[in-house]
Amino acid sequence: MPLEIYNHPRYYDVGFGWDPSTELDFLEACFRKYSMLHVRRVLELGCGTGRLLIGLANRGYEAVGVEVNHHMIDFALAKSRQTETRLGIVEADMAEFTLDEKVDAAFCAIDTFRYLLTEDAALNHFRCVGSVLRPNGVYVIDFTMVGSPNSYPKDPEEWTIDREGIRVTVMHKIVGKPDLMNRRTLEHTSLTAVEEGITEKFEAKDLMRTYTEDEFESLLKSVGLFNVVAWHGPNFQIDQPVTPTPETERIIAILKRV
C-alpha cells in the first residue's frame, strides 16, 4: 500500500525541489514594487520543507513559516541547520495561528491556499494573516483558478528530479471534473522514489477548493483587510501584470494590507 506523501519530507523535498531562484527573484521584486515598507521579516504560509523560506533567509531576510505537518517542520529545520540558516517555524493550521511579532510581507506558494476547504477556513486564514501583517505590507498568493469547465478532464502532469543519489518521479492529476456546486476538485499526487535500487511509492488524494476571480475577490471583500493591487502569471515576470479571464487557471494575486 502506498505511503502518505506528506509524512516523507525527504523524498517530497527532492520531487518538489526545483531551483527556487526565479520565484525568489519575483517575491523580492513584489516587495520592492508593491510594498510601502522596508521588507525584512517575511512569513510563508504552509512552508513545507522550506524550499522558498530557506532561500529567503539566505538572501538576508528574517524568515518565518507556518506549517501544520511536524514531519515537514523537522525536515526544514534540520536542512536549515546544515547551512547555518536561521528559520522560525510555527506548527499550526494556517487558518488558526498567531505570531509573537508582526511581519512586513507574506506569501503562500503552489496552491497551498486551496487546501482551506470552507469559506470559514479561508476567512479565518485572511484574518490571521491580517493580524500579523503590517499595514501596507503585501501578501503574495500563487494559486489555481478553476478556469473553463470545458477544459476538463485534464491530462496528468509528470516530472522527474535526480538529486543526491535519489530519483523521484512526481505525477499530479485532477480527477474528473470540478464539483462546482460544492467548489471542490479531487487531486491525486503520487511520488515514486528510487534510492540504492529500492523503489517506494507515496500518494496523496486531496480535496481542493475552487475559485473564480469573482469568488476570490468576494472573499477578500468579506474580510475587509486586503485589496488586490495586481495579478501576475506563472512566468514570474514582475513587469508583465495580467488581467484574469474566465479561462485563467494558475495565477498570482498581489494583495496589500489596508
N, C-alpha and C positions, 0 to 999 in steps of 0.2 A: 504494500500500500504506500503511495507517495507520502512524503513527509510535508509538514506545513512550512511553506516557503519563508514566512517572516520570522520564524524561530531559528533560522540558519543564516545569520547575517554574513558569515564569511563567504559563502557562495553567492548570496544576494549582492554583496559588495562588488564581486567580480562581474556578475551578469549585468548590473546596472552601473558599472564603474567606468563609463566613457569619460573622456577628457572634459573636465568642467570649465575650462578656460573661457569658452565662448559665453557660457551662462554667467560666469563671474564677471566678465567684462561688461555684460549687459546690465547686471544688477548694479554695478558701480556707476554705469552711465545713467541709470534711472535715478540713483541717489543724487547725482550731480544735476540732472536736468529737471527733475520734478519735485525734489525736496527743498524746503527753505531752511533746512537745518544742516549743521555740520555733522555728518553721519559718522559716528564712531562705534556705537553699540547697536548690534543687529540681531534680530530674532528670526529663527526659522521654525515654522510650524510643521511638525511631522518630519523631523530632521533625519530619521533613519540611521544609516551607518555613517553619516557625517560627510558625505562626498562634497557638498557645497559648503557646509558650515566650516569644515576644516580649511577649505580653500580660502574662505573669507578671513578666518583667523590668521592664516599665513600671509595675508595681504595687510595685516595690521589692525583689523577690526576686533572689537570685543564681541565674541561670538557666543550667542545663547540659543539653545534649542528647547523645543517641547516635543516629547516623543512618548507614546503610550507603551511601547514594547521594550521590556527591560533587556531582552537579548540584544536588540539594536543599540540601546544605550551603552551597555557594557562593551560592545564591539567598538563603537565610535570613540569612547573614552580611551580604550586600550590603543586604538590606532593613533589617537592624538598624542598619547604619551610617548609613542615610538618616535615621533618627530618633535617632541617637546612643545607641542601646540596646546594652548590653554583653551578649554571649552567649558561652558556651563550648560548642563542639560537637566531639565526638569522632567521627571516622569509623571505625565499627566495626559488626560484626554484634551485634545485641542479645543473642545467646547467647554472645558471646565478647568481653567488654570489661572494662576496669577504669578507675578514676579515680584521680587523684592525691590527692583529698580526698573525704571522705565527705559524704553529703547527708542532709538532715533529712526529706525526703519525695520520693516518686517517683510518676509516673503514666504511663499508656500509653493512648492515645486511639483511638477509631474502629476497633476490630477489628485493630489492628496486631499485637497479641499472637498472633493466629491465623495469621500468616504463618509461625510456627515449626511446621513440619510433622511433626516427630517428637517422641516422648516425651523422647529425649535432649536435643534442642534446647530444649524447654520447661524441662526440669530444669536445664540449664546456664544458661538465662536467669534463673531464680529464684535460682540460686546466685550469679550475677553481681550481680543487684540486691541480694541479701542481703549480699554482701561490701562494698557501698558505702553501704548504708542504715544509719543509726544504729539501735541497739536502741530499740524503742518508736516508731520512725518508721512512717509509713503509706505504702502503695503502692496507688494507685487505678487499677484496670484496667476500661476500658469495652470490652466485647466482646459477641459474639452467641452464645448457646447454640443448639443445633440445634433445640430445640422439638419439636413434634409432627411425626412423619413424614407425617401426613395433611395437613399444611399446605402440602406441596409438590405440584406446582411453584409457584413464587412469580411474581406479576406483577412486571415490572420497575419500578424507581424512576427518576424523571426530574425534573431541575430545571434552571433557567437562572439565571445570575447575570451582571449587567452591571456592569462597573467599569472606569473609566479608558479608555473607548472600546473595550473588548473585551467581547464577549458569548460566554459559554461555557455550553454545554449538556452536562450530565453524565447518562449513562444507566448504571444498575447493575442487573445481573440475575444471580441464582443460576441456573446452567444445570441443568435437570432436577432430580433428587432427590439428596440426600446419599448418598455411599457410606459407610454406617455401619460396615461391616466394616473398611475402611481409614481411617475417620474423615477424610473429605475432602468438601469441596464445591468445584465449579468455578465461579468467579465472573468474570463478564465486565463490564468497565467501559470505556465509550467516552466520549471528551471531544471535542466539536466546538467549535472556536474560530473566531469571525468577528472580523476586525480589518481596518479600512480596506478593506472589501469582499472580502477574501481569506478563504476558508474552509479550515481544516486540520482533519484528524481524527486522533485519537490513541486507542490502545486498549491494554488490558492484559487478559490472561486468567490468573488466579491460582488456584492450588490453595490452599485454606484448611483448617486443621484444625478438626474439630468437637469440641464439648464439651457434655456434660450437666453438671448440678450435681455429681453423684457423681464424674464423671471429673475435673472441676476440683479438687474437694476431695481426691480421691485423689492427684492430682499434688502438691498442696501438702503432704500428709502425707508423701509420699516425700522431699520436700526437707527438711522439718522446720525451716524457718526462718520460716514465716509462719502466722498464724491469720487466718481470716475473722472480722472483727468486725461487719460489716454488709453488706447488699445494698441497692442503690438502683436505681430505674428510670430510663429515659432522659428523664424530665421534669426531672431535676437538682434535685429538691426535697430539701434536707437533712433536713427534718422529716417526710419520708414514706419511711422504710425499707420494703422489701418482702421477701416470702418467695418465693423461686423455686418454680415449679411445673414439671411436665413440659412444659407449653405455653410456658414463658417463653423468649423469644428475646433481645432486647437487654437487657443487664444491666450494672450497675456493681458490681464487687466491691471492698470496702474491706479491705485486708489490713494487719496490723500485724506488724512485725519483732519476733520474740521475742528 
